[in-house]
Amino acid sequence: MSNDAPLNPYAPPVSVEPLAAVDAGKLWMVHGDHLLVRDGARLPPVSLFGEDEGGELTSSHQVFVAASGASAFGLLVPLVIAIAVIFSVANVVPRLAGLAGLLAFLVSGRLFRRFTKASQLIANIHCYLPIARLKARARRDRWRSGMIMAALVGVVVTGLSDSFISGNYEREHLWDDWFKTPVVLGTVGLFLAAMVWLMAERWLRCVRQTGGWFYLTGVPASSLLKLSRISPEPPPLRTRKVYTLYQYRLPLGILLGPRRNPLLILIVALFKVFRSRALVRQNFHWSERRRGLPSGEGMAKEIEKLRSEGEFASWQELGCIRVGSPKGDLSMLTARFASPDRRHFCHLTLYRISKARAFVEVAQTDFRTWTTDGRCVITSDQPFYPRLPEYLDLQRVRGNVSGQWSRHLQRCERVTPLAVESEEELRALLEKEAEDHAVLLQEAGIRSANEEVEMPGDWEV
């Protein structure tokens, strides 16, 4: 495809042409109406989904699977086994057929996933996706999860009800004639509706894999055109500082954030108990932060909310900084403000996690006041990591910014605030806090020591 050739989003699909010889070092390229990626590709900040609507993007870690015939077979067999078990048990204990089928499906599915894991080719890529689309998909996933949970409850209720009312003719007659059929139909209908809804959803898909290249569809034509005009050569390698965080040693409340899904709570709790690798991640050191960045739509709304409180209208904005992660699934954007006398500071932080289908956004507001005796009074609306240095006096206050600020001022009445006159002095205080906290976390086994690794720098587009 020529770099200058316009892309027609309404053109019918065409057969995939053979690939010409490409540089072995390339990890992504545009080929016709497909985006080709290799495992480990890091793409520039161009939206991979949704037409160019000018919305804010966030970095994301997406996983694409190219399943072989054996893998597809492994997805079908558990369903066949479950159906066979249902019919077999129905001839002996009809009331337990549904529960037996569900158990057979879960167990056989687990076993076949282990068997077919080696037959799956997986590509992990670092890309950029529009936040509005990620939030919309997360809402749809919550609805679908609710529908599936309701269907599972229907299966359990049907099985238990049949067992409890067995032998009581009147109750059996009432249950069979008035309740059982609607419950069964509703259960099947909810499950099928959730599955059809999921399969009908348009999103990025891997349609084939050849020679290590994963062919992705769903990328808008405007994005393909932008990507075709960008060299696929990754940014130059440089030494970057990273560390490993063992999240299973963190409190459950910090891991869950604002999410209170019962099934999610159970899964995360089990991950903590068994110290799952899913709760081990690599993060960039704070020195990898980028300064002087635009606030973006999400942070602009948080700033507007802060400025709407009269007492903050005159506070000085000190700019935005961002810290990402090596895999691209975590982004932390912080906007800092100083009171006119520079005795009080406010940090607005947006934490965004985007990995596969999961997307979480948490907003945090901190008020900080350093004191003449070397302490720092912090009032936050979110919990901090444990093992804070002794000189940090942290208190969590839920509610709006006005109430949080009022409580912070009450706490500061007992201390003598220190005026932090220069940006260099403020930076030194924050860096000391970060380093001291890192040492305590390392001693507690929550994080590793810092490491220096060679990896590509950030895209500049």
ZAFI-211809 format. One line per 8 residues: number of its first residue (from 1); their letters; for each residue x, y, z of C-alpha. Coordinates in steps of 0.5 Angstrom, whole numbers, plus 2048, in hexadecimal, padded with zeros to 3 digits. Layout:
<rs>
NUM	A	X Y Z; ...
</rs>
This chain:
<rs>
1	MSNDAPLN	800 800 800; 803 807 7FE; 804 80C 804; 800 811 800; 7FA 80C 7FE; 7F3 80E 801; 7F0 808 805; 7E9 807 804
9	PYAPPVSV	7E5 804 80A; 7DF 802 806; 7E3 7FE 801; 7E1 7F6 801; 7E7 7F2 804; 7EC 7EF 800; 7F0 7E9 800; 7F7 7EA 804
17	EPLAAVDA	7FD 7EB 7FF; 803 7E7 800; 808 7EB 805; 80E 7EE 802; 815 7ED 805; 815 7F1 80B; 81B 7F3 810; 81B 7EE 816
25	GKLWMVHG	81B 7F3 81B; 815 7F6 819; 80F 7F5 81E; 809 7F8 81A; 807 7FA 814; 801 7FC 80F; 7FF 7F7 80A; 7F9 7F8 806
33	DHLLVRDG	7F3 7F9 80B; 7F7 7F5 810; 7FB 7F8 816; 801 7F2 817; 804 7F2 81D; 809 7ED 821; 809 7EB 828; 80D 7F1 82C
41	ARLPPVSL	80B 7F6 827; 80A 7FD 82A; 806 802 825; 806 809 825; 800 80D 828; 7FB 80C 823; 7F4 80A 824; 7F3 803 822
49	FGEDEGGE	7EC 803 823; 7E7 808 821; 7E7 80D 81C; 7EB 813 81E; 7E7 817 822; 7EC 81B 826; 7EB 818 82C; 7F0 816 831
57	LTSSHQVF	7F4 810 831; 7F7 80C 836; 7FD 806 835; 7FA 7FF 836; 7FD 7F8 836; 7F9 7F4 831; 7F9 7EC 830; 7F8 7E9 82A
65	VAASGASA	7F7 7E1 829; 7F8 7DD 822; 7F5 7D7 824; 7F6 7D0 820; 7F2 7CB 81F; 7F3 7C7 825; 7F2 7CE 829; 7EB 7CE 826
73	FGLLVPLV	7EA 7C7 827; 7EB 7C8 82F; 7E6 7CE 82F; 7E0 7C9 82C; 7E2 7C3 830; 7E0 7C5 837; 7D9 7C7 834; 7D8 7C1 831
81	IAIAVIFS	7DA 7BD 837; 7D5 7C2 83B; 7CF 7C0 837; 7D1 7B9 837; 7D1 7B9 83F; 7CB 7BD 83F; 7C7 7B7 83B; 7CB 7B2 83F
89	VANVVPRL	7C9 7B5 846; 7C2 7B6 844; 7C0 7AF 843; 7C2 7AE 84A; 7C2 7B4 84E; 7BE 7B9 84A; 7BE 7BE 84F; 7C6 7BF 84F
97	AGLAGLLA	7C7 7BE 848; 7C8 7C6 847; 7CD 7C6 84D; 7D1 7C0 84A; 7D1 7C3 843; 7D4 7CA 846; 7D9 7C6 84A; 7DB 7C2 844
105	FLVSGRLF	7DC 7C8 840; 7E0 7CC 845; 7E5 7C6 846; 7E5 7C3 83F; 7E7 7CA 83D; 7EC 7CB 842; 7EF 7C5 840; 7EF 7C6 838
113	RRFTKASQ	7F2 7CD 839; 7F8 7CA 83C; 7F8 7C5 836; 7F7 7CA 831; 7FC 7D0 834; 802 7CE 830; 7FE 7CE 829; 7FC 7D5 82A
121	LIANIHCY	801 7DB 827; 800 7E1 82B; 802 7E8 82A; 803 7EE 82F; 803 7F5 82D; 804 7FC 82F; 7FF 800 82C; 7FA 806 82D
129	LPIARLKA	7F2 806 82D; 7ED 80C 82E; 7EB 80C 836; 7E4 80D 834; 7E3 807 830; 7E7 803 836; 7E2 806 83B; 7DC 804 836
137	RARRDRWR	7DF 7FD 835; 7E0 7FC 83D; 7D9 7FE 83E; 7D6 7F9 839; 7DB 7F4 83C; 7D8 7F5 843; 7D1 7F4 840; 7D3 7EE 83D
145	SGMIMAAL	7D6 7EB 843; 7CF 7ED 847; 7CB 7E9 842; 7D0 7E3 843; 7D0 7E3 84A; 7C8 7E4 84A; 7C8 7DD 845; 7CD 7DA 84A
153	VGVVVTGL	7C8 7DB 850; 7C2 7D9 84C; 7C6 7D2 84B; 7C8 7D1 852; 7C1 7D3 855; 7BD 7CE 850; 7C2 7C9 852; 7C1 7CA 85A
161	SDSFISGN	7BA 7CC 859; 7B9 7C5 856; 7BC 7C2 85B; 7B9 7C5 861; 7B2 7C4 85F; 7B3 7BD 85D; 7AD 7B8 860; 7A8 7BE 861
169	YEREHLWD	7A3 7BD 85C; 7A0 7C4 85D; 7A7 7C8 85C; 7A9 7C4 857; 7A3 7C5 853; 7A3 7CD 854; 7AA 7CD 853; 7AA 7C9 84C
177	DWFKTPVV	7A3 7CD 84A; 7A5 7D4 84B; 7AC 7D5 84D; 7B1 7D0 84A; 7B0 7D1 842; 7B0 7D9 843; 7B7 7D8 847; 7BA 7D3 842
185	LGTVGLFL	7B8 7D7 83C; 7BA 7DE 840; 7C1 7DB 841; 7C2 7D8 83A; 7C0 7DE 837; 7C4 7E3 83C; 7CA 7DE 83A; 7C9 7DE 832
193	AAMVWLMA	7C8 7E6 832; 7CE 7E7 836; 7D2 7E3 831; 7CF 7E5 82B; 7D0 7EC 82D; 7D7 7EB 82E; 7D8 7E8 828; 7D5 7ED 824
201	ERWLRCVR	7D9 7F3 827; 7DE 7F6 822; 7E5 7F6 825; 7EC 7F5 823; 7ED 7ED 821; 7F3 7E9 81E; 7F0 7E5 818; 7F6 7E1 816
209	QTGGWFYL	7FE 7E0 818; 803 7DF 813; 80B 7DF 814; 80A 7E2 81B; 806 7E8 818; 7FF 7E9 81B; 7FA 7EC 817; 7F5 7F1 81A
217	TGVPASSL	7EE 7F3 818; 7EA 7F9 81B; 7EF 7FE 81A; 7EC 804 817; 7EE 806 810; 7F0 80D 813; 7F5 80A 818; 7F8 805 813
225	LKLSRISP	7FA 80B 80E; 7FD 80F 814; 801 809 816; 803 807 80F; 806 80E 80F; 80A 80D 815; 811 809 815; 810 802 818
233	EPPPLRTR	817 802 81B; 816 803 823; 819 809 827; 820 808 828; 822 803 82E; 824 807 834; 826 805 83C; 81F 805 840
241	KVYTLYQY	81E 804 847; 819 7FF 849; 817 7FB 84F; 812 7F5 851; 80C 7F6 855; 809 7F0 859; 802 7F2 859; 800 7EC 85D
249	RLPLGILL	803 7EF 863; 7FF 7F5 863; 7F8 7F6 866; 7F2 7F3 863; 7EF 7FA 863; 7F5 7FD 85F; 7F4 7F8 859; 7ED 7F8 859
257	GPRRNPLL	7EC 800 858; 7E5 802 857; 7E3 7FC 855; 7DE 7F7 859; 7DC 7F2 854; 7DB 7EC 859; 7DE 7E7 854; 7E4 7EC 853
265	ILIVALFK	7E6 7EC 85A; 7E6 7E4 85B; 7EB 7E4 855; 7EF 7E9 857; 7EF 7E6 85E; 7F1 7DF 85C; 7F7 7E2 858; 7F9 7E5 85E
273	VFRSRALV	7F9 7DF 862; 7FC 7DB 85C; 801 7E1 85B; 7FF 7E0 853; 804 7E3 84E; 7FE 7E7 84C; 7FF 7EC 852; 807 7ED 850
281	RQNFHWSE	808 7F3 84B; 80E 7F7 849; 80E 7FE 84A; 812 804 848; 816 808 84D; 814 80F 84F; 81A 812 84B; 817 80F 845
289	RRRGLPSG	811 814 845; 810 819 840; 80E 821 841; 80B 826 83E; 805 822 83B; 7FE 825 839; 7F9 823 83E; 7F4 81F 839
297	EGMAKEIE	7ED 81F 83A; 7EC 81B 840; 7F1 81F 844; 7EE 825 841; 7E7 823 844; 7EB 822 84B; 7EE 829 84B; 7E8 82C 849
305	KLRSEGEF	7E4 829 84F; 7EA 82B 854; 7EA 832 851; 7E2 833 852; 7E4 833 859; 7E5 83A 85B; 7EB 839 85F; 7EF 836 85A
313	ASWQELGC	7EE 83B 854; 7F4 83F 856; 7F9 839 857; 7FE 838 852; 7FF 832 84D; 806 82F 84D; 805 82A 847; 803 823 845
321	IRVGSPKG	808 81D 846; 806 816 844; 809 80F 845; 808 809 841; 80A 802 842; 80E 7FD 83D; 808 7F9 83B; 804 800 83A
329	DLSMLTAR	7FE 7FD 83E; 7FF 802 843; 7FF 80A 843; 7FF 80F 848; 7FE 816 847; 7FF 81B 84C; 7FD 823 84C; 801 827 852
337	FASPDRRH	7FE 82E 855; 801 832 85A; 7FD 837 85F; 7FF 83F 85E; 804 83E 864; 807 838 862; 805 835 868; 800 830 866
345	FCHLTLYR	800 82B 860; 7FB 827 85C; 7FC 821 858; 7F7 81F 853; 7F9 818 850; 7F5 813 84B; 7F7 80C 84B; 7F5 808 845
353	ISKARAFV	7F6 801 844; 7F4 7FE 83D; 7F6 7F6 83C; 7F2 7F2 837; 7EB 7F3 839; 7EC 7F6 83F; 7EC 7FE 840; 7EC 801 847
361	EVAQTDFR	7ED 809 848; 7EE 80C 84F; 7EE 813 851; 7F2 815 857; 7F3 81C 85B; 7F8 81D 860; 7FA 823 864; 801 824 867
369	TWTTDGRC	804 829 86C; 80B 828 86E; 80D 82B 875; 813 82E 878; 814 828 87C; 815 824 876; 80F 820 876; 809 820 870
377	VITSDQPF	802 820 871; 7FE 81D 86C; 7F6 81C 86B; 7F4 818 866; 7EE 815 863; 7F1 80E 861; 7F5 809 865; 7FD 809 864
385	YPRLPEYL	801 803 864; 803 801 86B; 80A 802 86E; 80A 809 86E; 810 80D 871; 80F 810 878; 80F 817 876; 809 816 872
393	DLQRVRGN	803 818 875; 7FD 815 871; 7F6 815 872; 7F1 812 86D; 7EA 817 86C; 7E5 815 868; 7E0 81A 865; 7E1 820 860
401	VSGQWSRH	7E7 824 860; 7E4 82A 864; 7E3 825 86A; 7EA 822 869; 7ED 829 869; 7E9 82B 86F; 7EC 825 873; 7F3 826 870
409	LQRCERVT	7F3 82D 873; 7F1 82B 87A; 7F6 826 87A; 7FB 82C 878; 7F9 830 87E; 7FD 82C 882; 804 82D 87E; 808 832 87B
417	PLAVESEE	808 832 874; 80E 832 870; 80E 837 869; 811 833 864; 813 839 85F; 817 836 859; 815 830 855; 81C 82D 856
425	ELRALLEK	81A 82C 85D; 813 829 85C; 816 824 857; 81C 822 85D; 816 821 862; 812 81D 85E; 818 819 85B; 81B 818 862
433	EAEDHAVL	814 815 864; 813 810 85E; 81A 80E 860; 819 80D 867; 812 809 866; 816 805 861; 81B 802 866; 815 801 86B
441	LQEAGIRS	811 7FD 865; 818 7F9 863; 819 7F7 86B; 812 7F4 86B; 813 7F0 865; 80D 7F4 861; 812 7F7 85C; 819 7F5 859
449	ANEEVEMP	81F 7F9 858; 820 7FE 852; 822 7FB 84C; 825 7FE 846; 823 7FB 83F; 824 7FC 838; 81D 7FE 835; 81A 803 82F
457	GDWEV	819 80A 831; 812 80D 831; 80F 80F 82A; 80F 816 828; 80A 817 823
</rs>
